[in-house]
Amino acid sequence: MAAWNLGDFCASSGKVLTELTKEYEAHAKAILDMKKDLDTIFKRARNVKAALYAKFPTAKMAALASEEQ
């Protein structure tokens, strides 16, 4: 009788593991997609910042001076 219960436990554990693995993979994919999005956003922000600093070099000096205070 104990072997039968252990078999049921193993079968249900296998089903739960399969479901949770699918959920984990979906969450991992979502996190990777968010990381790619954030990388793109920060890259664009750096590009805008560099363009503004190139166009307005005195503003860069003022910004750096305010950061030091």
VOGU-3710 file (C-alpha; in Angstrom, 3 decimals, decimal comma):
1> maawnlgdfc> 0,000/0,000/0,000  2,835/2,404/0,807  4,391/1,857/-2,623  1,109/2,804/-4,286  0,950/6,101/-2,356  4,568/6,817/-3,161  3,834/6,206/-6,840  0,905/8,623/-6,724  3,089/11,199/-5,018  5,798/10,834/-7,652
11> assgkvltel> 3,267/11,135/-10,484  1,638/14,260/-9,054  5,053/15,751/-8,238  6,096/15,191/-11,836  2,996/17,015/-13,105  3,568/19,921/-10,731  7,233/20,101/-11,733  6,272/20,212/-15,416  3,793/23,042/-14,829  6,187/25,028/-12,658
21> tkeyeahaka> 8,992/24,582/-15,174  6,801/26,114/-17,884  5,929/29,036/-15,598  9,592/29,499/-14,650  10,632/29,577/-18,302  7,933/32,148/-19,078  9,067/34,344/-16,179  12,721/33,999/-17,164  11,860/35,016/-20,743  9,905/38,031/-19,466
31> ildmkkdldt> 12,848/39,114/-17,322  15,264/38,783/-20,239  12,918/40,810/-22,446  12,709/43,513/-19,770  16,504/43,570/-19,506  16,795/44,043/-23,263  14,242/46,862/-23,111  16,092/48,577/-20,260  19,411/48,203/-22,064  17,876/49,867/-25,114
41> ifkrarnvka> 16,410/52,683/-23,008  19,706/53,372/-21,232  21,625/53,235/-24,506  19,263/55,815/-26,007  19,586/57,981/-22,897  23,387/57,829/-23,127  23,215/58,786/-26,803  20,942/61,754/-26,083  23,166/62,807/-23,210  26,276/62,607/-25,393
51> alyakfptak> 24,587/64,588/-28,169  23,486/67,286/-25,728  26,926/67,492/-24,146  28,501/67,787/-27,591  26,083/70,551/-28,535  26,239/72,370/-25,194  29,662/71,762/-23,597  29,161/74,496/-20,994  26,055/72,702/-19,730  28,180/69,596/-19,187
61> maalaseeq> 30,612/71,540/-17,048  27,736/73,006/-15,030  26,217/69,553/-14,566  29,523/68,095/-13,443  30,055/70,981/-11,038  26,605/70,495/-9,486  27,286/66,763/-9,010  30,473/67,501/-7,079  28,664/69,690/-4,532
//
